[in-house]
Amino acid sequence: MCKDERISSIQSIYMSMAVAQLPPPQQQTAGVLEFVKQQIEINKTLANLMLKKEQHMVEQNSLMKQMINDKAEYYGKSGKQSQLGLHQHYVKLHKNEKTRESIKLIGKLQFNQFVIFVKSVSRSTALFKSLAERGFPAIEIHHEIPKEKRLARYKEFQEFETHILVATNLFELGIYIQCANIAFNYDMPEDTDTYLHRVARAGRLGTKGLAITYVANESDAAILNEIQSRFAVKITEMPDEIDADTQVTFIDIESRFTGP
């Protein structure tokens, strides 16, 4: 069905709805008829808005697929063929194993900056404390932290004074992370849009990035399948060893402040 036909079809549906609201002929007054006329115009506008929204979603999905899949081949220092962009893996585990597994991953992975996403403030604080107790200096950012303190922590992370950030969904707070090369979904995002906003923070600006997602139950697995389907991407199980030369870009942090 072409666009014009769909508009006509949707408008017809709304027209029928408006006509159905008419009272019996003997009760129809000029005021009632004027109200129905206005209702018909409103319904026409709603039909157009619905189609525009649908078209926008199609265009957005296309752009998201390009963002999450677009990679350029090159050869790293080791001579191995690699790709710029985002490498995505999942780890299947029990929910009670998340913190222990996170400590192991942070200990063995090389990174510039590591952003860990959780689903609630309480989980953010609990993980932050667990990391601190085990000697991993980190900061946490969420909406319950006062704005001034939140911005101060954000500045600290941006200036590489610390390298691990535990947070709820940062895009809701208007925070932009520039140089994180690992995005880590400690808790599965609630939908595909949230996944994109999280992992797009790794592997940006022509670098390689790594996205890791925990899968702890069937609900998590279902969302992971939705992500793969929507963005036409294959998310593979986390390998035992991550080759940093082919999957993660490291930035010369000092040069960011001292110049060439």
N, C-alpha and C positions, 0 to 999 in steps of 0.2 A: 504494500500500500504506500503510495507516494505521500509526501508531506501535506499537500493540499487536501487529499482525500482523508487523511487522518484528522486534520483540523476540522473538516466538515463533519466527520463522524463524531468527534468529541463534542462539537458545538451542538449537533443534533441531540445528543444525549442530555446535555445541559438544558436545551430548549424544551425537551420533553419533561424534564424535572420542573422547569418553571411553569409550563402549562398545567402540569398536574396539581400545582398549588392554587390554580384558579378556583374560586367558589362557583356554585351553580349560577347560570345566567341571570336569574332573578335577583341575585345578591351582588352582581357586578356593578360597581360604581366607577366613576371617572378616577377616583383616588386609587381604587384597587387595581384598575387597569394600568394606571401610571406606575404603580409599585411593581407590577409584574413586568412591565416594559423595562424598568430599571434593572430588575433581577435578570432578565434575559441578557442585557448588555454586560452585567457583571459576570454572568456565566460564560459569555463569549471571551471576555478578558481572561478568566480563569483557564479556559481551554488553551488559549495562546501561551499563557504562562507555563502550563504543564508541559507543552511541547518544547518551549525554550529551555526549561529545566532538564528535560530528557536529552535534548541536543547537547546541553552543557555537560551533562554527566558522561555522554559518549566521548566528547572531546577531551574531558578530564581523564577518563580511563585510558585513552590513547596516549596522552602525555605521560601519565604515570607509568604505563608499560615501557615507554621509551626511556624514562628516567631510571627505572629499576633494572633494565636489561641492556642499556646502551654501554658498550665497552669497546675499547680500542686496544688491539694487540701491540705488544712491544716486547723487548728483551731486557730483562733485569741484569744486575751485576753478575749473576751466576751464569748468564747466557741462556737461562730457561725462558721459554716463551710464556708470556703472561698476558693478563688483560687488566686495563684500567677499569675501575667500576667497583661493583659491590659483589662480594662472595657471601652467600647465605647458607647457613647450616642450622640444623635443629639438634637438640639433645633430649632424648626421651628418658624420663626419670620420675620418681615418686616425689610428690610435693614436699615431703619432709627432707629430701636430699638436696634441695635447691641451694641452701646456704653453704653446705659442705662442698658441693660441686663448684659453686661460684668461687670459693677460696682457692680451690685447685686450679681453676681456669685462669684466674688473675695471676696466680703464682707462676704459671708456665707460659702464658702468652706474652709476647712482646707488643708494646703499644706506646703511642704518644699520649693519647687520652682515651679513657674508657668510660662510656656512659651506660649506666645500668637503669633500666626502666622497670618500675614496680606499679602495682595497681592502686595503692592506697598510701596515705601518709603514715599509718602505723607500720606498714611493711617497709617503707622507706627508712624510718627511724630504726627499726629493728636490724635491718641489714647494715645500715651505717654503723651502728654500735658493734655488730659482729666483726666488721672489717677493721674497725679501730682496735678492738681487743686483740686482733691477730697481726697487728703491725702494719696494716694497709691504710695510710693516710687518705682520707676521702672527705668530700663535703656532700651535703644533701640539700636539695632545693625542692620546695613544694609550696602550695598556696597558703599554708598556715604559717609560714615564716614571714615576718614583717617585710614589707617591700624593700626598705633600705638595707636590711640584712641580706635579703635575697639578692639584690643587685651587687652588694659587696662580695658575696660568694661567687656570683657569676663572673665578676671582674677577676677574682682570684683564679678561677678556672681558665678564663680566657687568656690570662697572662702566664699560664703554666706554673703557677705556684703550687698547684696540686693537679693530680692526673686522673683521679677517679671521682666520678660524679654519680650519686644515687638520686634518682628523681622520679616524680610522677610525670605525666605528659607535658613536656616542656613547651610544646607549641601552643598550649593553652595559656601559658604564662608570657608569651611573646619573647621567648629567649632563643637566640640563635647561637648554635655551637659550630665553630668554624673548623677546628682541626682535630676533632675526635676521629680516630680511625677504627674504633670498635664500638658498635651499638649492640647492647645486650638486653634482650627481653627476658628478664627474670620472671615476670608474669606475662602471659600471652596477652597481646592487645585485644581489646574488645571487638574490633572490626578491622577491615582491610585499610581504611583510611588512616587509622591510628598507627597501624604497622608501617605504612609508607612514611608518615611524618617522623616516626622514630628512626627507622633505618636509613632514611635519606640523609641523616646527619653524619653518616660514615661514607667514605669514598667519594666525597664531593670535590669540586675544583680540580678535576683531572688526576685524582689520586686513587689508590686502591683502598678499599675498606672491607671490614668484616662484620657481618650481622649474625648474631647467635640467638636462637630462640628456644626456651624451654617448653617441652610438651609433657604435661603432667597428667592429663586425663583425656577422655574422648572429646570433651568440649574443645580443648586446646587443639586436638588433632583436626577437628572439623574446621576451625578457624584457619589453621595452617593450609588445609586443602582449598579453602575459599581464596586465600591469598595467592596461592599458586595458580589457581584458575583465573582469577581476575587479572593478574599481571603477567600471565603466560610465562611464569618463571619456575624453574625446578629448584626447590630447596632441599639440599641433601643432608644426610645424617652427618654429624660432626665427626671428622676423622680423628684418629688417635693422636696424630701429630699435625700441626699447622705449619706449613712452609711460609715463614714470614716474608721471604724474598719474592714469592709469587702472589701472596694474598694481602699483604699489608704494606702501605707506604709509610716511611718514617720521615718526619720533617725535621730539618735543622732548626731546632727551637731557638738557639742562641742567635742565629742570623736574623730572626724576626725582630730582634731588639737592637742588635749592634750594627746591622746593615752589612752590605757586601765588603 
